[in-house]
Amino acid sequence: MWLCGMQKPDHNTLNRFRNSRLKQTVKAVFAHVLAMLVEQGYVRLEEYYVDGTKLESVAGRYTYVWAKNVERYKGACWRSPRSSNK
């Protein structure tokens, strides 16, 4: 708080900062951690499961996990760690 002159940033400010400055960084860190876990044998990418559980949410009909999205995310998951090791 002292860094910003004791002003309290609201959730929009934090979200804008996260989306504009940290989005690619978080993706890169996740890819590196995932690659490291695979190399050390903690994680295997042969099988994975997507949990689409909804817990007391205001979920619309477009918030559920669809099969096409699962396949797309699967491809992204396989590409990210391999491309980050180069």
C-alpha positions in Angstrom: 0.0 0.0 0.0 2.8 2.5 0.8 4.1 2.0 -2.8 0.9 3.6 -4.2 0.7 6.5 -1.7 -1.7 4.6 0.6 -4.4 4.6 -2.2 -6.4 1.5 -2.4 -6.7 0.2 -6.0 -10.0 -1.3 -6.9 -10.6 -4.7 -8.6 -10.8 -3.1 -12.0 -7.3 -1.5 -11.7 -5.8 -4.8 -10.5 -7.6 -6.7 -13.3 -6.4 -4.3 -16.0 -2.8 -4.6 -14.7 -3.0 -8.4 -14.6 -4.5 -8.6 -18.1 -2.2 -6.1 -19.7 1.1 -6.8 -18.0 1.0 -10.3 -16.6 -1.0 -12.3 -19.0 1.9 -13.6 -21.1 4.1 -13.9 -18.1 1.7 -16.1 -16.2 1.3 -18.3 -19.3 5.1 -18.6 -19.7 5.6 -19.4 -16.0 2.8 -22.1 -16.1 4.4 -23.6 -19.2 7.8 -23.7 -17.6 6.5 -25.2 -14.4 4.5 -27.8 -16.3 7.6 -28.7 -18.4 9.7 -29.0 -15.3 7.1 -31.3 -13.6 6.9 -33.5 -16.7 10.7 -33.8 -16.8 11.0 -34.7 -13.1 8.2 -37.3 -13.5 5.6 -35.6 -11.2 3.2 -35.1 -14.1 2.3 -37.3 -17.1 0.5 -35.7 -20.0 -0.8 -39.0 -21.3 -4.1 -38.8 -19.4 -5.8 -35.7 -18.0 -9.3 -34.9 -16.9 -11.3 -31.7 -17.1 -13.7 -31.1 -14.2 -16.7 -29.1 -15.3 -18.3 -29.0 -11.8 -20.5 -26.0 -11.2 -20.9 -25.0 -7.5 -23.6 -22.5 -6.8 -22.9 -20.3 -9.7 -24.9 -18.1 -11.9 -23.9 -20.2 -14.9 -25.4 -19.4 -18.3 -25.7 -22.0 -21.0 -22.3 -20.9 -22.5 -20.3 -21.5 -19.4 -20.1 -25.3 -19.5 -17.1 -27.1 -20.9 -17.8 -28.3 -24.4 -15.9 -31.2 -26.1 -14.4 -28.9 -28.8 -12.9 -26.6 -26.1 -11.5 -29.6 -24.3 -9.7 -30.7 -27.5 -8.5 -27.2 -28.1 -7.1 -26.8 -24.6 -5.5 -30.3 -24.9 -3.6 -29.1 -27.9 -2.5 -25.9 -26.2 -1.4 -27.9 -23.2 0.8 -30.1 -25.4 2.2 -27.2 -27.4 3.1 -24.8 -24.6 5.7 -26.8 -22.6 7.4 -28.0 -25.7 7.6 -24.5 -27.3 8.8 -23.0 -24.0 11.8 -25.3 -23.8 13.3 -24.0 -27.0 
